[in-house]
């Protein structure tokens, strides 16, 4: 067994940690952590992070954030997200090798 996938997913965080030193306040650091978590979660769930964030920023002002069903529909693993948020599916084939 190996943990290559886990190590690859935290590599951008390790590289960026010097940037996090410039979060002047605890609220700024918390905001940075939330955004980073959202972006990495989108990547892990096969979403285009930019498109996913745009979708969230368009939807969140118009929904009841206390409604668990609504929040579940906006999560990166939700099947109800629009197709333009999803990465194209590529097939790995061994043809021609």
KOLGU-4560 file (N, C-alpha, C; in nm, 3 decimals, padded with zeros to 5 digits):
<recs>
<n_xx: 00.084 n_yy: -00.118 n_zz: 00.000 ca_xx: 00.000 ca_yy: 00.000 ca_zz: 00.000 c_xx: 00.088 c_yy: 00.125 c_zz: 00.000 mol: A seq: 1 type: UNK>
<n_xx: 00.035 n_yy: 00.229 n_zz: -00.060 ca_xx: 00.106 ca_yy: 00.356 ca_zz: -00.057 c_xx: 00.006 c_yy: 00.469 c_zz: -00.036 mol: A seq: 2 type: UNK>
<n_xx: 00.058 n_yy: 00.585 n_zz: -00.010 ca_xx: -00.029 ca_yy: 00.701 ca_zz: 00.012 c_xx: 00.003 c_yy: 00.811 c_zz: -00.088 mol: A seq: 3 type: UNK>
<n_xx: 00.039 n_yy: 00.773 n_zz: -00.209 ca_xx: 00.074 ca_yy: 00.872 ca_zz: -00.312 c_xx: -00.039 c_yy: 00.970 c_zz: -00.338 mol: A seq: 4 type: UNK>
<n_xx: -00.162 n_yy: 00.921 n_zz: -00.343 ca_xx: -00.274 ca_yy: 01.010 ca_zz: -00.372 c_xx: -00.288 c_yy: 01.115 c_zz: -00.263 mol: A seq: 5 type: UNK>
<n_xx: -00.276 n_yy: 01.073 n_zz: -00.137 ca_xx: -00.287 ca_yy: 01.168 ca_zz: -00.026 c_xx: -00.173 c_yy: 01.270 c_zz: -00.031 mol: A seq: 6 type: UNK>
<n_xx: -00.053 n_yy: 01.222 n_zz: -00.059 ca_xx: 00.062 ca_yy: 01.313 ca_zz: -00.066 c_xx: 00.047 c_yy: 01.413 c_zz: -00.180 mol: A seq: 7 type: UNK>
<n_xx: -00.004 n_yy: 01.367 n_zz: -00.295 ca_xx: -00.024 ca_yy: 01.458 ca_zz: -00.409 c_xx: -00.129 c_yy: 01.563 c_zz: -00.377 mol: A seq: 8 type: UNK>
<n_xx: -00.232 n_yy: 01.524 n_zz: -00.301 ca_xx: -00.340 ca_yy: 01.619 ca_zz: -00.274 c_xx: -00.297 c_yy: 01.727 c_zz: -00.175 mol: A seq: 9 type: UNK>
<n_xx: -00.199 n_yy: 01.701 n_zz: -00.090 ca_xx: -00.157 ca_yy: 01.805 ca_zz: 00.004 c_xx: -00.035 c_yy: 01.883 c_zz: -00.045 mol: A seq: 10 type: UNK>
<n_xx: 00.025 n_yy: 01.841 n_zz: -00.156 ca_xx: 00.145 ca_yy: 01.909 ca_zz: -00.205 c_xx: 00.120 c_yy: 02.058 c_zz: -00.231 mol: A seq: 11 type: UNK>
<n_xx: 00.010 n_yy: 02.098 n_zz: -00.297 ca_xx: -00.011 ca_yy: 02.242 ca_zz: -00.318 c_xx: -00.020 c_yy: 02.318 c_zz: -00.186 mol: A seq: 12 type: UNK>
<n_xx: -00.077 n_yy: 02.256 n_zz: -00.084 ca_xx: -00.085 ca_yy: 02.323 ca_zz: 00.046 c_xx: 00.053 c_yy: 02.345 c_zz: 00.104 mol: A seq: 13 type: UNK>
<n_xx: 00.138 n_yy: 02.244 n_zz: 00.094 ca_xx: 00.275 ca_yy: 02.257 ca_zz: 00.148 c_xx: 00.351 c_yy: 02.365 c_zz: 00.072 mol: A seq: 14 type: UNK>
<n_xx: 00.335 n_yy: 02.370 n_zz: -00.057 ca_xx: 00.403 ca_yy: 02.470 ca_zz: -00.138 c_xx: 00.351 c_yy: 02.610 c_zz: -00.105 mol: A seq: 15 type: UNK>
<n_xx: 00.223 n_yy: 02.623 n_zz: -00.076 ca_xx: 00.161 ca_yy: 02.753 ca_zz: -00.053 c_xx: 00.169 c_yy: 02.800 c_zz: 00.091 mol: A seq: 16 type: UNK>
<n_xx: 00.219 n_yy: 02.720 n_zz: 00.182 ca_xx: 00.210 ca_yy: 02.757 ca_zz: 00.323 c_xx: 00.280 c_yy: 02.889 c_zz: 00.355 mol: A seq: 17 type: UNK>
<n_xx: 00.383 n_yy: 02.926 n_zz: 00.280 ca_xx: 00.446 ca_yy: 03.056 ca_zz: 00.305 c_xx: 00.348 c_yy: 03.170 c_zz: 00.276 mol: A seq: 18 type: UNK>
<n_xx: 00.262 n_yy: 03.151 n_zz: 00.177 ca_xx: 00.162 ca_yy: 03.254 ca_zz: 00.147 c_xx: 00.064 c_yy: 03.271 c_zz: 00.263 mol: A seq: 19 type: UNK>
<n_xx: 00.038 n_yy: 03.163 n_zz: 00.336 ca_xx: -00.058 ca_yy: 03.170 ca_zz: 00.445 c_xx: -00.003 c_yy: 03.250 c_zz: 00.562 mol: A seq: 20 type: UNK>
<n_xx: 00.125 n_yy: 03.273 n_zz: 00.568 ca_xx: 00.183 ca_yy: 03.354 ca_zz: 00.674 c_xx: 00.133 c_yy: 03.499 c_zz: 00.668 mol: A seq: 21 type: UNK>
<n_xx: 00.082 n_yy: 03.538 n_zz: 00.552 ca_xx: 00.039 ca_yy: 03.675 ca_zz: 00.533 c_xx: -00.110 c_yy: 03.695 c_zz: 00.564 mol: A seq: 22 type: UNK>
<n_xx: -00.174 n_yy: 03.592 n_zz: 00.619 ca_xx: -00.310 ca_yy: 03.611 ca_zz: 00.668 c_xx: -00.299 c_yy: 03.692 c_zz: 00.796 mol: A seq: 23 type: UNK>
<n_xx: -00.341 n_yy: 03.817 n_zz: 00.792 ca_xx: -00.318 ca_yy: 03.910 ca_zz: 00.903 c_xx: -00.406 c_yy: 03.885 c_zz: 01.024 mol: A seq: 24 type: UNK>
<n_xx: -00.519 n_yy: 03.819 n_zz: 01.003 ca_xx: -00.612 ca_yy: 03.799 ca_zz: 01.114 c_xx: -00.655 c_yy: 03.653 c_zz: 01.119 mol: A seq: 25 type: UNK>
<n_xx: -00.706 n_yy: 03.608 n_zz: 01.232 ca_xx: -00.761 ca_yy: 03.472 ca_zz: 01.239 c_xx: -00.875 c_yy: 03.451 c_zz: 01.140 mol: A seq: 26 type: UNK>
<n_xx: -00.957 n_yy: 03.554 n_zz: 01.119 ca_xx: -01.068 ca_yy: 03.542 ca_zz: 01.022 c_xx: -01.014 c_yy: 03.526 c_zz: 00.880 mol: A seq: 27 type: UNK>
<n_xx: -00.906 n_yy: 03.598 n_zz: 00.848 ca_xx: -00.845 ca_yy: 03.585 ca_zz: 00.717 c_xx: -00.786 c_yy: 03.446 c_zz: 00.696 mol: A seq: 28 type: UNK>
<n_xx: -00.722 n_yy: 03.393 n_zz: 00.800 ca_xx: -00.666 ca_yy: 03.258 ca_zz: 00.792 c_xx: -00.777 c_yy: 03.155 c_zz: 00.778 mol: A seq: 29 type: UNK>
<n_xx: -00.887 n_yy: 03.175 n_zz: 00.850 ca_xx: -01.000 ca_yy: 03.081 ca_zz: 00.840 c_xx: -01.061 c_yy: 03.086 c_zz: 00.699 mol: A seq: 30 type: UNK>
<n_xx: -01.076 n_yy: 03.206 n_zz: 00.645 ca_xx: -01.129 ca_yy: 03.220 ca_zz: 00.510 c_xx: -01.040 c_yy: 03.153 c_zz: 00.407 mol: A seq: 31 type: UNK>
<n_xx: -00.909 n_yy: 03.169 n_zz: 00.422 ca_xx: -00.815 ca_yy: 03.104 ca_zz: 00.332 c_xx: -00.829 c_yy: 02.953 c_zz: 00.341 mol: A seq: 32 type: UNK>
<n_xx: -00.840 n_yy: 02.901 n_zz: 00.461 ca_xx: -00.853 ca_yy: 02.756 ca_zz: 00.480 c_xx: -00.983 c_yy: 02.703 c_zz: 00.419 mol: A seq: 33 type: UNK>
<n_xx: -01.091 n_yy: 02.779 n_zz: 00.433 ca_xx: -01.219 ca_yy: 02.737 ca_zz: 00.376 c_xx: -01.211 c_yy: 02.733 c_zz: 00.224 mol: A seq: 34 type: UNK>
<n_xx: -01.156 n_yy: 02.838 n_zz: 00.164 ca_xx: -01.145 ca_yy: 02.841 ca_zz: 00.017 c_xx: -01.055 c_yy: 02.729 c_zz: -00.033 mol: A seq: 35 type: UNK>
<n_xx: -00.944 n_yy: 02.709 n_zz: 00.034 ca_xx: -00.852 ca_yy: 02.602 ca_zz: -00.007 c_xx: -00.922 c_yy: 02.466 c_zz: 00.001 mol: A seq: 36 type: UNK>
<n_xx: -00.996 n_yy: 02.444 n_zz: 00.108 ca_xx: -01.067 ca_yy: 02.318 ca_zz: 00.125 c_xx: -01.172 c_yy: 02.298 c_zz: 00.016 mol: A seq: 37 type: UNK>
<n_xx: -01.242 n_yy: 02.405 n_zz: -00.019 ca_xx: -01.344 ca_yy: 02.396 ca_zz: -00.124 c_xx: -01.280 c_yy: 02.361 c_zz: -00.259 mol: A seq: 38 type: UNK>
<n_xx: -01.169 n_yy: 02.424 n_zz: -00.290 ca_xx: -01.101 ca_yy: 02.400 ca_zz: -00.417 c_xx: -01.049 c_yy: 02.258 c_zz: -00.424 mol: A seq: 39 type: UNK>
<n_xx: -00.983 n_yy: 02.212 n_zz: -00.320 ca_xx: -00.928 ca_yy: 02.076 ca_zz: -00.320 c_xx: -01.038 c_yy: 01.971 c_zz: -00.321 mol: A seq: 40 type: UNK>
<n_xx: -01.150 n_yy: 01.997 n_zz: -00.252 ca_xx: -01.263 ca_yy: 01.904 ca_zz: -00.254 c_xx: -01.322 c_yy: 01.895 c_zz: -00.395 mol: A seq: 41 type: UNK>
<n_xx: -01.330 n_yy: 02.008 n_zz: -00.462 ca_xx: -01.381 ca_yy: 02.009 ca_zz: -00.600 c_xx: -01.291 c_yy: 01.924 c_zz: -00.689 mol: A seq: 42 type: UNK>
<n_xx: -01.160 n_yy: 01.942 n_zz: -00.677 ca_xx: -01.065 ca_yy: 01.864 ca_zz: -00.759 c_xx: -01.080 c_yy: 01.715 c_zz: -00.733 mol: A seq: 43 type: UNK>
<n_xx: -01.089 n_yy: 01.678 n_zz: -00.605 ca_xx: -01.099 ca_yy: 01.536 ca_zz: -00.569 c_xx: -01.228 c_yy: 01.473 c_zz: -00.619 mol: A seq: 44 type: UNK>
<n_xx: -01.330 n_yy: 01.554 n_zz: -00.640 ca_xx: -01.458 ca_yy: 01.502 ca_zz: -00.688 c_xx: -01.478 c_yy: 01.521 c_zz: -00.838 mol: A seq: 45 type: UNK>
<n_xx: -01.369 n_yy: 01.549 n_zz: -00.909 ca_xx: -01.376 ca_yy: 01.557 ca_zz: -01.055 c_xx: -01.445 c_yy: 01.681 c_zz: -01.107 mol: A seq: 46 type: UNK>
<n_xx: -01.436 n_yy: 01.791 n_zz: -01.034 ca_xx: -01.499 ca_yy: 01.915 ca_zz: -01.078 c_xx: -01.393 c_yy: 02.014 c_zz: -01.123 mol: A seq: 47 type: UNK>
<n_xx: -01.436 n_yy: 02.108 n_zz: -01.206 ca_xx: -01.352 ca_yy: 02.220 ca_zz: -01.244 c_xx: -01.367 c_yy: 02.323 c_zz: -01.132 mol: A seq: 48 type: UNK>
<n_xx: -01.261 n_yy: 02.347 n_zz: -01.054 ca_xx: -01.275 ca_yy: 02.434 ca_zz: -00.937 c_xx: -01.332 c_yy: 02.572 c_zz: -00.968 mol: A seq: 49 type: UNK>
<n_xx: -01.287 n_yy: 02.636 n_zz: -01.075 ca_xx: -01.336 ca_yy: 02.771 ca_zz: -01.108 c_xx: -01.486 c_yy: 02.766 c_zz: -01.136 mol: A seq: 50 type: UNK>
<n_xx: -01.528 n_yy: 02.674 n_zz: -01.221 ca_xx: -01.670 ca_yy: 02.665 ca_zz: -01.257 c_xx: -01.755 c_yy: 02.632 c_zz: -01.135 mol: A seq: 51 type: UNK>
<n_xx: -01.704 n_yy: 02.545 n_zz: -01.049 ca_xx: -01.777 ca_yy: 02.508 ca_zz: -00.927 c_xx: -01.793 c_yy: 02.628 c_zz: -00.835 mol: A seq: 52 type: UNK>
<n_xx: -01.687 n_yy: 02.706 n_zz: -00.816 ca_xx: -01.696 ca_yy: 02.822 ca_zz: -00.729 c_xx: -01.791 c_yy: 02.928 c_zz: -00.786 mol: A seq: 53 type: UNK>
<n_xx: -01.785 n_yy: 02.949 n_zz: -00.917 ca_xx: -01.878 ca_yy: 03.043 ca_zz: -00.980 c_xx: -02.022 c_yy: 02.998 c_zz: -00.956 mol: A seq: 54 type: UNK>
<n_xx: -02.047 n_yy: 02.868 n_zz: -00.974 ca_xx: -02.181 ca_yy: 02.814 ca_zz: -00.951 c_xx: -02.224 c_yy: 02.837 c_zz: -00.806 mol: A seq: 55 type: UNK>
<n_xx: -02.135 n_yy: 02.809 n_zz: -00.710 ca_xx: -02.168 ca_yy: 02.831 ca_zz: -00.569 c_xx: -02.199 c_yy: 02.977 c_zz: -00.541 mol: A seq: 56 type: UNK>
<n_xx: -02.115 n_yy: 03.067 n_zz: -00.594 ca_xx: -02.135 ca_yy: 03.210 ca_zz: -00.568 c_xx: -02.264 c_yy: 03.261 c_zz: -00.632 mol: A seq: 57 type: UNK>
<n_xx: -02.309 n_yy: 03.197 n_zz: -00.738 ca_xx: -02.437 ca_yy: 03.235 ca_zz: -00.799 c_xx: -02.555 c_yy: 03.179 c_zz: -00.721 mol: A seq: 58 type: UNK>
<n_xx: -02.540 n_yy: 03.058 n_zz: -00.665 ca_xx: -02.651 ca_yy: 02.989 ca_zz: -00.600 c_xx: -02.669 c_yy: 03.027 c_zz: -00.453 mol: A seq: 59 type: UNK>
<n_xx: -02.561 n_yy: 03.040 n_zz: -00.379 ca_xx: -02.571 ca_yy: 03.058 ca_zz: -00.234 c_xx: -02.650 c_yy: 03.181 c_zz: -00.190 mol: A seq: 60 type: UNK>
<n_xx: -02.642 n_yy: 03.294 n_zz: -00.259 ca_xx: -02.723 ca_yy: 03.409 ca_zz: -00.213 c_xx: -02.873 c_yy: 03.387 c_zz: -00.228 mol: A seq: 61 type: UNK>
<n_xx: -02.913 n_yy: 03.288 n_zz: -00.308 ca_xx: -03.054 ca_yy: 03.269 ca_zz: -00.341 c_xx: -03.118 c_yy: 03.149 c_zz: -00.273 mol: A seq: 62 type: UNK>
<n_xx: -03.046 n_yy: 03.082 n_zz: -00.183 ca_xx: -03.101 ca_yy: 02.962 ca_zz: -00.120 c_xx: -03.102 c_yy: 02.979 c_zz: 00.032 mol: A seq: 63 type: UNK>
<n_xx: -03.182 n_yy: 02.896 n_zz: 00.096 ca_xx: -03.188 ca_yy: 02.892 ca_zz: 00.242 c_xx: -03.074 c_yy: 02.802 c_zz: 00.291 mol: A seq: 64 type: UNK>
<n_xx: -02.969 n_yy: 02.860 n_zz: 00.345 ca_xx: -02.852 ca_yy: 02.783 ca_zz: 00.386 c_xx: -02.878 c_yy: 02.700 c_zz: 00.512 mol: A seq: 65 type: UNK>
<n_xx: -02.995 n_yy: 02.715 n_zz: 00.573 ca_xx: -03.030 ca_yy: 02.631 ca_zz: 00.687 c_xx: -03.096 c_yy: 02.501 c_zz: 00.642 mol: A seq: 66 type: UNK>
<n_xx: -03.131 n_yy: 02.492 n_zz: 00.516 ca_xx: -03.195 ca_yy: 02.372 ca_zz: 00.461 c_xx: -03.087 c_yy: 02.271 c_zz: 00.422 mol: A seq: 67 type: UNK>
<n_xx: -03.081 n_yy: 02.161 n_zz: 00.494 ca_xx: -02.976 ca_yy: 02.061 ca_zz: 00.473 c_xx: -02.984 c_yy: 02.002 c_zz: 00.332 mol: A seq: 68 type: UNK>
<n_xx: -03.102 n_yy: 01.982 n_zz: 00.279 ca_xx: -03.117 ca_yy: 01.925 ca_zz: 00.144 c_xx: -03.057 c_yy: 02.018 c_zz: 00.039 mol: A seq: 69 type: UNK>
<n_xx: -03.076 n_yy: 02.146 n_zz: 00.056 ca_xx: -03.022 ca_yy: 02.244 ca_zz: -00.039 c_xx: -02.869 c_yy: 02.242 c_zz: -00.032 mol: A seq: 70 type: UNK>
<n_xx: -02.814 n_yy: 02.243 n_zz: 00.088 ca_xx: -02.669 ca_yy: 02.241 ca_zz: 00.104 c_xx: -02.612 c_yy: 02.111 c_zz: 00.047 mol: A seq: 71 type: UNK>
<n_xx: -02.679 n_yy: 01.998 n_zz: 00.071 ca_xx: -02.632 ca_yy: 01.871 ca_zz: 00.014 c_xx: -02.628 c_yy: 01.876 c_zz: -00.138 mol: A seq: 72 type: UNK>
<n_xx: -02.722 n_yy: 01.946 n_zz: -00.200 ca_xx: -02.725 ca_yy: 01.954 ca_zz: -00.347 c_xx: -02.611 c_yy: 02.039 c_zz: -00.402 mol: A seq: 73 type: UNK>
<n_xx: -02.548 n_yy: 02.119 n_zz: -00.317 ca_xx: -02.437 ca_yy: 02.204 ca_zz: -00.361 c_xx: -02.300 c_yy: 02.145 c_zz: -00.330 mol: A seq: 74 type: UNK>
<n_xx: -02.297 n_yy: 02.034 n_zz: -00.259 ca_xx: -02.170 ca_yy: 01.971 ca_zz: -00.223 c_xx: -02.099 c_yy: 01.917 c_zz: -00.348 mol: A seq: 75 type: UNK>
<n_xx: -01.966 n_yy: 01.909 n_zz: -00.345 ca_xx: -01.893 ca_yy: 01.868 ca_zz: -00.465 c_xx: -01.923 c_yy: 01.726 c_zz: -00.512 mol: A seq: 76 type: UNK>
<n_xx: -01.977 n_yy: 01.643 n_zz: -00.427 ca_xx: -02.010 ca_yy: 01.506 ca_zz: -00.467 c_xx: -02.155 c_yy: 01.491 c_zz: -00.511 mol: A seq: 77 type: UNK>
<n_xx: -02.228 n_yy: 01.601 n_zz: -00.514 ca_xx: -02.369 ca_yy: 01.596 ca_zz: -00.552 c_xx: -02.384 c_yy: 01.562 c_zz: -00.701 mol: A seq: 78 type: UNK>
<n_xx: -02.481 n_yy: 01.477 n_zz: -00.727 ca_xx: -02.511 ca_yy: 01.439 ca_zz: -00.866 c_xx: -02.591 c_yy: 01.548 c_zz: -00.938 mol: A seq: 79 type: UNK>
<n_xx: -02.641 n_yy: 01.646 n_zz: -00.865 ca_xx: -02.727 ca_yy: 01.749 ca_zz: -00.926 c_xx: -02.650 c_yy: 01.871 c_zz: -00.974 mol: A seq: 80 type: UNK>
<n_xx: -02.518 n_yy: 01.871 n_zz: -00.961 ca_xx: -02.438 ca_yy: 01.985 ca_zz: -01.009 c_xx: -02.444 c_yy: 01.990 c_zz: -01.161 mol: A seq: 81 type: UNK>
<n_xx: -02.438 n_yy: 02.108 n_zz: -01.219 ca_xx: -02.442 ca_yy: 02.120 ca_zz: -01.365 c_xx: -02.320 c_yy: 02.056 c_zz: -01.431 mol: A seq: 82 type: UNK>
<n_xx: -02.340 n_yy: 02.012 n_zz: -01.553 ca_xx: -02.232 ca_yy: 01.945 ca_zz: -01.627 c_xx: -02.111 c_yy: 02.034 c_zz: -01.651 mol: A seq: 83 type: UNK>
<n_xx: -02.132 n_yy: 02.165 n_zz: -01.664 ca_xx: -02.017 ca_yy: 02.251 ca_zz: -01.691 c_xx: -01.923 c_yy: 02.262 c_zz: -01.570 mol: A seq: 84 type: UNK>
<n_xx: -01.967 n_yy: 02.213 n_zz: -01.454 ca_xx: -01.878 ca_yy: 02.208 ca_zz: -01.337 c_xx: -01.790 c_yy: 02.082 c_zz: -01.338 mol: A seq: 85 type: UNK>
<n_xx: -01.828 n_yy: 01.985 n_zz: -01.416 ca_xx: -01.757 ca_yy: 01.856 ca_zz: -01.414 c_xx: -01.643 c_yy: 01.852 c_zz: -01.515 mol: A seq: 86 type: UNK>
<n_xx: -01.538 n_yy: 01.782 n_zz: -01.475 ca_xx: -01.426 ca_yy: 01.759 ca_zz: -01.566 c_xx: -01.472 c_yy: 01.660 c_zz: -01.672 mol: A seq: 87 type: UNK>
<n_xx: -01.422 n_yy: 01.673 n_zz: -01.795 ca_xx: -01.459 ca_yy: 01.575 ca_zz: -01.896 c_xx: -01.404 c_yy: 01.437 c_zz: -01.859 mol: A seq: 88 type: UNK>
<n_xx: -01.482 n_yy: 01.337 n_zz: -01.886 ca_xx: -01.440 ca_yy: 01.201 ca_zz: -01.855 c_xx: -01.350 c_yy: 01.152 c_zz: -01.968 mol: A seq: 89 type: UNK>
<n_xx: -01.230 n_yy: 01.109 n_zz: -01.932 ca_xx: -01.139 ca_yy: 01.054 ca_zz: -02.029 c_xx: -01.123 c_yy: 00.905 c_zz: -02.003 mol: A seq: 90 type: UNK>
<n_xx: -01.122 n_yy: 00.830 n_zz: -02.109 ca_xx: -01.106 ca_yy: 00.686 ca_zz: -02.098 c_xx: -00.961 c_yy: 00.650 c_zz: -02.119 mol: A seq: 91 type: UNK>
<n_xx: -00.907 n_yy: 00.573 n_zz: -02.028 ca_xx: -00.772 ca_yy: 00.522 ca_zz: -02.041 c_xx: -00.778 c_yy: 00.387 c_zz: -02.112 mol: A seq: 92 type: UNK>
<n_xx: -00.737 n_yy: 00.386 n_zz: -02.233 ca_xx: -00.737 ca_yy: 00.260 ca_zz: -02.308 c_xx: -00.597 c_yy: 00.223 c_zz: -02.344 mol: A seq: 93 type: UNK>
<n_xx: -00.575 n_yy: 00.096 n_zz: -02.365 ca_xx: -00.441 ca_yy: 00.048 ca_zz: -02.399 c_xx: -00.432 c_yy: 00.017 c_zz: -02.547 mol: A seq: 94 type: UNK>
<n_xx: -00.523 n_yy: 00.072 n_zz: -02.627 ca_xx: -00.520 ca_yy: 00.048 ca_zz: -02.771 c_xx: -00.397 c_yy: 00.115 c_zz: -02.831 mol: A seq: 95 type: UNK>
<n_xx: -00.334 n_yy: 00.049 n_zz: -02.922 ca_xx: -00.220 ca_yy: 00.103 ca_zz: -02.994 c_xx: -00.089 c_yy: 00.088 c_zz: -02.918 mol: A seq: 96 type: UNK>
<n_xx: -00.093 n_yy: 00.016 n_zz: -02.808 ca_xx: 00.032 ca_yy: -00.004 ca_zz: -02.732 c_xx: 00.082 c_yy: -00.144 c_zz: -02.749 mol: A seq: 97 type: UNK>
</recs>
